């Protein structure tokens, strides 16, 4: 995705090397426009951060990409296949699941507590690949070296993985271990990441490119380091300034009315 600085300049074009390409994405919920003309592309083994305050449309974009929401307008192309509309058949859902998957923000509602990790991954391999039991067992055992678990998971992996605040509930030390593991997995498997996060430090560590959303629109895009170190849009500067620092003290202020801009810190 080429650097364009403040949004409004050239948007990324889909190309044959893109693992995922989104163009002109829009989502309306009645009179509310949750996502408005969002475009981006991610190459194989690439990584993109989507940052913005709560309610800016980040998770809505993720839900449209994986097929949980139907876009009002726009196109979604994953691994060269048009995924602009939710799958209608079990076969199509499984094909889509092999291309794009999501790690939801709340793990307690994402995983079945009645299944252990090995059973969970074995089910994925059986449904999406149709492998025999001996091959599934081999695949489950192969992941031990990557994540340190005892033959519980497998290399069954999508081409694009969406991480929706997936490390937000972890303490700093465990968070760092998970981020390092994700970086290693990306290097080894060439999976592409979309990271949705409020934590700019996590965004900096894991992603190459970033887009900044405000009220459903992209207001800035570019290489992550440039966006965070030299933000061009006032909203991006306010996001960066809102990160607590040593000696930071919260101050009371009047909340802006609808349609008003927050004062620049």
C-alpha positions in Angstrom: 0.0 0.0 0.0 1.8 3.2 -1.1 2.2 6.0 1.3 -0.2 8.8 0.7 -0.1 10.8 3.9 -3.5 12.4 4.7 -6.4 10.6 3.2 -7.8 12.0 0.0 -4.9 11.3 -2.2 -4.3 8.1 -4.2 -5.9 5.0 -2.7 -4.2 1.6 -3.1 -5.1 -0.4 -6.1 -5.7 -4.1 -6.0 -3.0 -6.2 -7.8 -2.2 -9.7 -8.4 0.2 -9.9 -5.5 -2.3 -8.7 -2.9 -3.4 -11.3 -0.3 -6.4 -9.0 0.5 -7.7 -5.9 -1.4 -10.6 -3.7 -0.2 -12.0 -1.0 -2.4 -14.7 1.7 -1.8 -16.0 -0.2 1.3 -19.2 1.3 2.8 -21.5 0.1 5.5 -24.8 1.7 6.5 -26.9 0.8 9.5 -30.1 2.6 8.7 -29.2 6.3 8.6 -25.8 5.7 10.3 -22.8 5.4 8.0 -20.4 3.2 10.0 -17.8 2.8 7.2 -17.4 5.2 4.3 -15.2 4.7 1.2 -12.4 2.6 2.8 -9.8 1.1 0.5 -6.5 -0.7 1.2 -4.5 -3.7 0.0 -2.2 -6.0 1.9 0.5 -8.1 0.1 1.5 -11.6 1.1 3.3 -11.5 4.5 2.3 -7.9 4.8 0.7 -6.3 7.9 -1.7 -3.4 8.3 -2.9 -1.6 11.4 -6.3 -0.1 11.6 -6.4 2.5 14.4 -9.0 4.9 15.7 -11.2 5.6 18.7 -14.1 3.3 19.7 -16.9 3.5 17.2 -14.7 4.6 14.3 -15.6 1.5 12.2 -12.6 -0.8 12.8 -14.4 -3.9 13.8 -17.2 -3.4 11.2 -14.5 -3.5 8.5 -13.2 -6.7 10.0 -16.7 -8.3 10.1 -17.3 -7.4 6.5 -14.0 -8.9 5.4 -14.7 -12.3 7.1 -18.3 -12.3 5.8 -20.2 -11.6 9.1 -21.6 -8.3 7.7 -22.7 -7.5 4.1 -21.1 -4.3 2.7 -23.6 -1.7 1.5 -21.1 -0.8 -1.3 -17.6 -1.7 -2.3 -15.6 -4.9 -3.1 -13.5 -7.3 -1.0 -11.0 -9.6 -2.8 -9.2 -12.3 -0.8 -6.5 -14.4 -2.5 -7.9 -13.4 -5.9 -11.5 -14.3 -5.1 -14.4 -11.9 -4.8 -15.6 -12.0 -1.2 -17.8 -8.9 -1.3 -20.9 -10.8 -0.2 -21.3 -13.4 2.6 -21.1 -17.0 1.5 -24.3 -18.8 0.7 -23.3 -22.4 1.0 -21.3 -24.5 3.4 -18.7 -25.1 0.7 -18.3 -21.4 0.1 -18.0 -20.7 3.8 -15.2 -23.2 4.2 -13.4 -21.9 1.2 -13.6 -18.4 2.6 -12.4 -19.7 6.0 -9.3 -21.0 4.4 -8.5 -17.6 3.1 -9.3 -15.2 6.0 -9.9 -15.8 9.7 -10.3 -13.5 12.7 -9.1 -13.6 16.3 -12.0 -11.9 18.2 -11.5 -9.4 21.0 -13.2 -11.6 23.6 -11.6 -15.1 23.7 -14.3 -16.3 26.1 -17.0 -16.1 23.5 -14.7 -17.2 20.6 -13.7 -20.6 21.9 -15.8 -23.5 23.1 -14.9 -24.3 26.7 -16.1 -27.9 26.2 -13.3 -28.5 23.7 -9.5 -28.6 24.4 -7.1 -27.0 22.0 -6.3 -30.2 20.2 -10.0 -31.0 19.5 -10.6 -27.5 18.4 -7.8 -27.5 15.8 -8.6 -31.0 14.7 -12.1 -29.9 13.9 -10.8 -27.0 11.7 -8.5 -29.4 9.8 -11.3 -31.9 9.2 -13.8 -29.3 8.0 -11.6 -27.1 5.9 -9.1 -29.7 4.5 -10.8 -33.1 4.9 -7.6 -34.7 5.9 -7.5 -38.3 7.4 -6.9 -38.6 11.2 -3.2 -39.6 10.9 -2.4 -36.5 8.8 -4.3 -34.3 11.2 -2.4 -35.7 14.2 0.8 -35.0 12.5 -0.2 -31.4 11.7 -1.3 -30.9 15.3 2.0 -32.1 16.6 4.0 -29.8 14.2 3.0 -26.6 16.0 4.6 -27.6 19.3 7.9 -25.9 18.2 6.1 -22.7 17.4 3.9 -22.1 20.4 5.3 -24.5 23.0 2.0 -26.4 23.5 1.9 -30.1 23.8 0.6 -31.4 20.5 -2.6 -29.3 20.8 -2.6 -27.2 17.7 -1.7 -27.4 14.0 -0.4 -25.4 11.2 -4.0 -25.0 9.7 -3.7 -21.3 8.9 -5.4 -18.8 6.7 -3.7 -16.5 4.2 -5.0 -13.4 6.1 -5.4 -13.2 9.9 -7.4 -10.3 11.5 -6.4 -9.6 15.1 -9.1 -7.5 16.8 -7.6 -6.2 20.0 -6.3 -9.8 20.5 -3.6 -8.9 23.0 -5.4 -6.0 24.8 -6.3 -8.2 27.9 -2.7 -9.5 28.4 -0.1 -8.1 30.8 2.9 -6.4 29.3 5.3 -9.4 29.5 2.9 -11.9 28.1 1.8 -9.4 25.4 5.4 -9.0 24.3 5.8 -12.8 24.0 2.7 -13.1 21.9 3.7 -10.3 19.6 7.1 -11.8 19.1 5.5 -15.2 18.4 3.2 -13.6 15.8 6.1 -11.9 14.1 7.9 -15.2 13.9 4.9 -17.0 12.5 4.5 -14.4 9.9 8.1 -14.7 8.8 7.8 -18.5 8.6 4.3 -18.9 7.1 4.0 -15.6 5.2 0.5 -15.0 6.5 -0.8 -11.5 6.3 -2.0 -9.6 9.4 -4.6 -6.9 9.9 -4.2 -5.5 13.4 -7.1 -3.6 15.1 -5.8 -1.9 18.2 -5.9 1.2 20.4 -2.4 0.5 21.6 0.0 2.4 19.4 3.0 0.6 20.9 1.6 -2.7 19.7 0.8 -1.2 16.3 4.4 -0.1 15.9 5.8 -3.4 16.9 3.8 -5.7 14.6 2.7 -3.7 11.5 4.4 -2.2 8.4 1.5 0.0 7.3 -1.3 1.8 9.1 -4.6 3.6 8.3 -6.3 5.9 10.7 -10.1 5.9 10.9 -12.4 8.7 12.1 -16.1 8.2 12.0 -15.8 5.5 9.4 -13.4 7.4 7.0 -9.7 7.0 6.5 -8.1 10.3 7.4 -4.5 9.2 7.2 -2.5 6.3 5.8 1.2 5.3 5.3 4.1 3.4 6.8 3.4 2.8 10.5 6.5 4.5 11.7 5.8 7.6 9.6 2.1 7.8 10.7 3.1 7.5 14.4 6.2 9.6 14.4 5.1 12.4 12.0 1.3 12.4 11.8 -0.1 14.8 9.2 -3.8 14.9 10.2 -4.9 16.7 13.4 -6.9 13.7 14.5 -3.9 11.4 14.3 -1.9 13.9 16.3 -4.7 13.9 18.9 -4.6 10.1 19.1 -0.9 10.1 19.7 -1.1 12.8 22.3 -3.8 10.9 24.2 -1.4 8.1 25.1 -0.6 8.4 28.8 3.0 9.2 29.6 5.0 9.4 32.9 3.7 12.3 34.9 0.4 12.4 32.9 -2.6 13.7 34.7 -6.1 13.5 33.3 -7.9 16.8 33.1 -11.6 17.6 32.9 -12.9 19.2 29.8 -16.2 19.8 28.0 -17.0 17.0 25.5 -17.5 18.3 21.9 -21.0 18.3 20.6 -21.9 16.2 17.5 -20.1 17.6 14.5 -17.6 19.6 16.5 -13.8 19.0 16.5 -11.9 18.3 19.6 -9.4 21.1 20.4 -5.8 20.2 19.5 -3.8 19.4 22.6 
